[in-house]
Amino acid sequence: MAQDEPKLTAGEKAKVAWYIGRMAKRGLAGDEVYQRDLESKIERVLDGARKREASSAK
């Protein structure tokens, strides 16, 4: 996440928090548990927020 973090809406914050919670739960199962799907969902939310900020800045 080298890019600047965008400002998130309340809904986006809730989604990211939900995904992080699920990642933590999976992390309790062990280090070998697949989490890339949740990481990509978080990235998708952040990408959407970046696009929203870029379009509102124009």
C-alpha positions in Angstrom: 0.0 0.0 0.0 2.5 2.5 -1.2 -0.2 4.9 -2.5 -1.8 7.5 -0.3 -4.7 6.2 1.7 -8.0 7.8 0.7 -10.6 9.1 3.1 -13.2 6.4 3.5 -16.9 6.7 3.9 -18.6 5.1 6.9 -19.7 2.2 4.7 -16.2 1.7 3.4 -14.8 1.7 6.9 -17.3 -0.9 8.0 -16.4 -3.2 5.0 -12.7 -2.9 5.7 -13.2 -3.5 9.4 -15.3 -6.6 8.6 -12.7 -8.0 6.3 -9.9 -7.3 8.8 -11.9 -9.1 11.5 -12.4 -12.1 9.2 -8.6 -12.1 8.5 -7.9 -12.1 12.2 -10.3 -15.0 12.7 -8.5 -16.9 9.9 -5.2 -15.9 11.4 -6.1 -17.7 14.6 -6.4 -20.9 12.6 -2.7 -20.7 11.6 -0.2 -19.0 9.4 -0.8 -21.2 6.4 -4.5 -20.2 6.0 -5.3 -18.5 2.7 -6.2 -14.8 3.1 -5.5 -13.3 -0.3 -9.2 -13.2 -1.1 -9.8 -10.9 1.8 -6.8 -8.8 1.0 -8.0 -8.3 -2.5 -11.4 -7.2 -1.3 -9.8 -4.6 0.9 -7.7 -3.4 -2.0 -10.9 -3.2 -4.1 -12.6 -1.0 -1.5 -9.5 1.3 -1.3 -9.3 1.5 -5.1 -13.0 2.5 -5.2 -12.4 5.2 -2.6 -9.3 6.5 -4.5 -11.4 6.7 -7.7 -14.2 8.5 -5.8 -11.7 11.1 -4.4 -10.2 11.6 -7.9 -13.5 12.2 -9.5 -14.7 14.6 -6.8 -11.4 16.6 -7.0 -12.1 17.4 -10.7 
